[in-house]
Amino acid sequence: MSEQPESPIGNDMESLEIVRRRVLAVGFLSIILHGVVALIWLGIIYRNDGRASDSFIMFFMSGVLAIITCVGTRVILKRAPWSTLWIAVSLAPTVIAVLWR
């Protein structure tokens, strides 16, 4: 029995799917990160105005949105949704903003 070589079309489609997922993930990540940064910025403004409760809410919302962004990006890339390392990386801007005076 002779083996048939793999079709180059199948490999091309698989490569195209990988590229499509990566482009979608980068687009999703860049759009949603604007929201995370905006919430952090608002939290800092509210904290400087003496509105501590509003500041806490903005920082909390930025952390939640950062986790959603991390999980969403990993799902788009067909990876395991929960990764301790990447969730910590996604929460780093929020933590730095909270600790920054």
C-alpha positions as CSV (number, residue, x, y, z in Angstrom):
1,M,0.0,0.0,0.0
2,S,1.3,3.4,-0.9
3,E,0.9,6.4,1.3
4,Q,-0.7,9.5,-0.2
5,P,1.0,12.8,0.5
6,E,-0.9,15.3,2.6
7,S,-2.8,17.9,0.7
8,P,-1.1,21.3,0.8
9,I,-4.6,22.9,0.8
10,G,-5.3,21.2,4.2
11,N,-2.2,22.7,5.7
12,D,-2.9,26.1,4.2
13,M,-6.4,26.1,5.7
14,E,-5.0,25.2,9.1
15,S,-2.4,27.9,9.0
16,L,-5.0,30.4,7.8
17,E,-7.2,29.5,10.8
18,I,-4.3,30.0,13.2
19,V,-3.6,33.4,11.7
20,R,-7.3,34.4,11.8
21,R,-7.6,33.5,15.5
22,R,-4.4,35.5,16.3
23,V,-5.6,38.6,14.4
24,L,-9.0,38.4,16.1
25,A,-7.3,38.0,19.6
26,V,-5.0,41.0,19.0
27,G,-8.0,43.1,17.9
28,F,-10.1,42.0,20.8
29,L,-7.2,42.6,23.2
30,S,-6.4,46.1,21.9
31,I,-10.0,47.3,22.0
32,I,-10.8,46.0,25.4
33,L,-7.5,47.2,26.9
34,H,-8.6,50.8,26.1
35,G,-11.5,50.2,28.5
36,V,-9.2,48.9,31.2
37,V,-6.9,51.9,30.9
38,A,-9.9,54.3,30.9
39,L,-11.3,52.8,34.1
40,I,-7.9,53.0,35.8
41,W,-7.5,56.6,34.7
42,L,-11.0,57.4,36.0
43,G,-10.1,55.7,39.3
44,I,-7.0,57.9,39.7
45,I,-9.0,61.0,38.9
46,Y,-11.7,60.1,41.4
47,R,-9.1,59.3,44.1
48,N,-7.4,62.7,43.5
49,D,-10.8,64.4,43.9
50,G,-11.3,62.7,47.2
51,R,-14.0,60.3,46.0
52,A,-12.6,57.1,47.5
53,S,-15.7,55.0,47.0
54,D,-16.0,55.9,43.3
55,S,-12.3,55.3,42.9
56,F,-12.6,51.8,44.4
57,I,-15.5,51.0,42.1
58,M,-13.4,52.0,39.0
59,F,-10.4,50.0,40.1
60,F,-12.6,47.0,40.8
61,M,-14.3,47.3,37.4
62,S,-10.9,47.6,35.7
63,G,-9.7,44.4,37.4
64,V,-12.9,42.5,36.4
65,L,-12.5,43.7,32.8
66,A,-8.9,42.7,32.8
67,I,-9.8,39.2,33.8
68,I,-12.5,39.0,31.2
69,T,-10.1,40.2,28.6
70,C,-7.5,37.6,29.6
71,V,-10.1,34.8,29.5
72,G,-11.7,36.0,26.3
73,T,-8.3,36.2,24.5
74,R,-7.3,32.8,25.7
75,V,-10.6,31.3,24.5
76,I,-10.2,32.9,21.1
77,L,-6.7,31.4,20.9
78,K,-8.1,28.0,21.9
79,R,-6.1,27.8,25.1
80,A,-7.2,26.9,28.6
81,P,-9.2,29.9,29.8
82,W,-7.7,30.1,33.3
83,S,-3.9,30.7,33.5
84,T,-2.6,32.0,36.8
85,L,0.4,33.6,35.1
86,W,-1.7,35.5,32.5
87,I,-4.3,36.6,34.9
88,A,-1.6,38.0,37.2
89,V,-0.1,39.8,34.1
90,S,-3.5,41.2,33.2
91,L,-4.2,42.5,36.7
92,A,-0.7,44.1,37.0
93,P,-1.8,47.6,35.6
94,T,-4.7,47.7,38.1
95,V,-2.6,46.7,41.0
96,I,0.1,49.2,40.1
97,A,-2.5,52.0,39.8
98,V,-4.0,51.1,43.2
99,L,-0.6,51.1,44.9
100,W,0.7,54.2,43.0
101,R,0.2,57.5,45.0
